[in-house]
Amino acid sequence: MKFAIGAVLVLAVMVAPAASRAAEVRPVLVAGYDTGGDDIEAVTFNSGQNDSIKANEGLYLGGGVSVLNDAGNLEFLGSLSAKYQWIHASNSDITWTRFPLDALVFYRRQSFRLGGGLSYVLHPRLKGSGDASDINTAYQNALGAVLQGDYLLGRVSLGVRYTVLDYKSAGGTVKSNGLGVSFGIAF
């Protein structure tokens, strides 16, 4: 964990000289939906249908800060989100929750930005209730990478992202590589 926090701080320090005379420092709201990765849990319903949760799958919502340099071509985006995916059945629920802390650096050109950085995922947990109450797995905090490209409409961003990350627990390692769609708004 100390390494990951240190890596995020190093990334922020690397961007600081470019943003030291920042023209814009704004709070941001981020949201999106990610897919892909290995199956982290699979279930079969009484009807015979199957469903699963993949390691990168989930809806996320969070907030943070955007720092855009004077030239308007470099941007640092730091955010903390809550990410959630679930399976619901009449007799049980399974939830997959985690809290990604992202530190991304973008190169901006006109109405596009392209970049990437680090994602440090805090408190990943798979938990069941009802008939699935025997499911209760805590994964280790995980450090990964994110590549992201966005189309910019004023202060609104719409984009795609690719995450590379592995979750580890006593039961082994689960790959969480996958695609997602992202939305952001700077205030």
C-alpha atoms as one frame of an Amber mdcrd trajectory, in Angstrom:
protein
   0.000   0.000   0.000   2.847   2.404   0.800   4.302   1.748  -2.664   0.994
   2.573  -4.371   0.476   5.781  -2.422   4.068   6.719  -3.158   3.556   6.013
  -6.867   0.467   8.237  -6.964   2.390  11.015  -5.177   5.316  10.689  -7.614
   2.900  10.993 -10.531   1.333  14.108  -8.979   4.794  15.650  -8.419   5.736
  14.928 -12.043   2.675  16.850 -13.227   3.051  19.681 -10.696   5.713  21.640
 -12.655   3.471  21.641 -15.735   0.502  22.700 -13.644   2.297  25.069 -11.248
   0.948  28.103 -13.099  -2.346  26.338 -13.662  -4.971  28.338 -15.440  -7.723
  26.066 -14.168  -8.191  23.975 -11.029 -11.704  22.564 -10.939 -13.667  19.982
  -8.989 -14.921  17.132 -11.180 -17.618  14.492 -11.089 -16.752  11.192 -12.810
 -18.969   8.248 -13.692 -18.949   5.272 -15.999 -19.374   1.582 -16.530 -16.545
  -0.919 -16.970 -16.688  -4.459 -18.343 -14.349  -7.403 -18.752 -11.928  -9.376
 -16.681 -12.145 -12.874 -15.292 -15.328 -14.178 -13.688 -15.107 -13.341  -9.997
 -18.358 -15.131  -9.140 -20.861 -17.158 -11.163 -24.323 -18.330 -10.139 -27.005
 -20.603 -11.548 -30.597 -19.605 -10.845 -33.447 -22.037 -10.098 -34.667 -21.432
 -13.674 -31.372 -22.820 -15.003 -30.098 -19.432 -16.239 -26.535 -18.406 -15.413
 -25.120 -15.025 -14.452 -21.680 -13.872 -13.374 -19.759 -10.855 -12.151 -16.513
 -10.089 -13.930 -13.595  -8.548 -12.041 -13.612  -5.221 -13.941 -17.386  -5.020
 -14.212 -19.286  -2.288 -12.457 -20.860   1.109 -12.347 -18.730   3.821 -10.730
 -19.386   7.313  -9.447 -16.899   9.633  -7.825 -15.323  13.021  -7.502 -11.959
  14.661  -7.643  -9.931  17.494  -9.091  -8.814  18.521 -12.572  -5.715  20.695
 -13.049  -5.228  22.143 -16.539  -1.971  23.966 -17.345  -1.776  27.513 -18.795
  -1.168  26.232 -22.308  -4.278  24.065 -22.061  -2.503  20.984 -23.387  -1.737
  19.010 -20.190  -4.263  17.957 -17.594  -4.005  16.024 -14.334  -7.181  14.278
 -13.192  -7.272  12.790  -9.698 -10.442  11.063  -8.510 -11.826   8.692  -5.897
 -14.866   6.618  -6.890 -17.164   3.953  -5.524 -17.538   1.027  -7.953 -20.360
  -1.477  -7.602 -21.765  -4.536  -9.373 -24.409  -6.967  -8.155 -26.427 -10.059
  -8.924 -29.924 -10.165  -7.459 -32.121 -13.230  -7.081 -35.288 -13.823  -5.086
 -33.339 -15.746  -2.430 -29.941 -14.005  -2.441 -27.773 -11.093  -3.508 -24.085
 -10.919  -4.412 -22.266  -7.572  -4.442 -18.802  -6.671  -5.715 -17.620  -3.328
  -4.293 -14.347  -1.390  -4.442 -13.016   2.175  -4.343 -10.658   3.166  -7.213
  -8.277   6.068  -6.628  -7.182   7.237 -10.102  -4.311   9.585 -10.977  -4.360
  10.258 -14.726  -2.396  12.633 -16.953  -3.849  13.700 -20.308  -2.499  15.409
 -23.389  -5.254  17.673 -24.767  -5.763  18.865 -28.294  -8.845  20.890 -29.247
 -11.832  18.710 -28.306  -9.931  15.497 -27.495  -7.729  14.286 -24.683  -5.660
  11.112 -24.488  -3.768   9.830 -21.489  -3.347   7.351 -18.741  -1.989   6.735
 -15.317  -2.384   4.700 -12.179  -5.412   3.238 -10.461  -5.122   2.086  -6.859
  -8.195   0.097  -5.820  -9.072   0.180  -2.121 -11.112  -2.380  -0.167 -12.246
  -4.735  -2.963 -14.869  -7.101  -1.488 -17.223  -9.764  -2.786 -20.123 -10.384
  -0.414 -23.266 -12.484  -0.532 -26.509 -12.470   1.421 -29.445 -14.855   1.755
 -28.642 -18.263   0.260 -25.288 -16.821  -0.881 -24.251 -15.683   2.627 -21.241
 -18.056   2.543 -19.630 -15.711  -0.032 -17.414 -13.198   1.765 -14.067 -12.574
   0.081 -11.822  -9.608   0.810  -9.193  -8.974  -1.852  -5.942  -7.105  -1.344
  -5.768  -3.475  -2.412  -4.497  -3.474  -6.005  -2.377  -1.191  -8.179  -3.040
  -1.081 -11.917  -2.966   1.123 -14.981  -5.613   2.978 -16.974  -5.485   4.254
 -20.557  -8.262   6.677 -21.465  -9.381   8.741 -24.457 -12.134  11.365 -24.212
 -14.120  13.626 -26.487 -14.593  17.024 -24.844 -17.771  19.100 -25.074 -16.872
  22.199 -23.073 -16.520  20.998 -19.472 -18.101  17.597 -20.223 -16.028  14.568
 -21.245 -17.258  11.349 -22.879 -14.773   8.579 -23.437 -13.492   5.046 -23.423
 -10.947   3.517 -21.082  -8.956   0.327 -20.685  -7.950  -0.948 -17.247  -5.109
  -3.395 -16.492  -5.228  -4.718 -12.921  -5.033  -7.958 -10.896  -6.890  -8.703
  -7.657  -5.272 -11.102  -5.188  -6.863 -13.043  -2.349  -6.156 -16.236  -0.436
  -7.941 -18.072  -3.266  -5.609 -16.790  -5.995  -5.347 -14.009  -8.535  -8.148
 -12.643 -10.712  -7.387 -10.527 -13.807  -9.447  -7.359 -14.095  -8.396  -6.191
 -17.569 -11.234  -4.647 -19.536 -12.919  -1.812 -21.400 -15.224   0.848 -20.088
 -17.092   4.010 -20.940 -16.545   7.188 -18.979 -18.317  10.465 -18.316 -16.998
  13.509 -16.512 -17.963  17.064 -15.803 -15.779  19.848 -14.427 -17.435  22.600
 -12.413
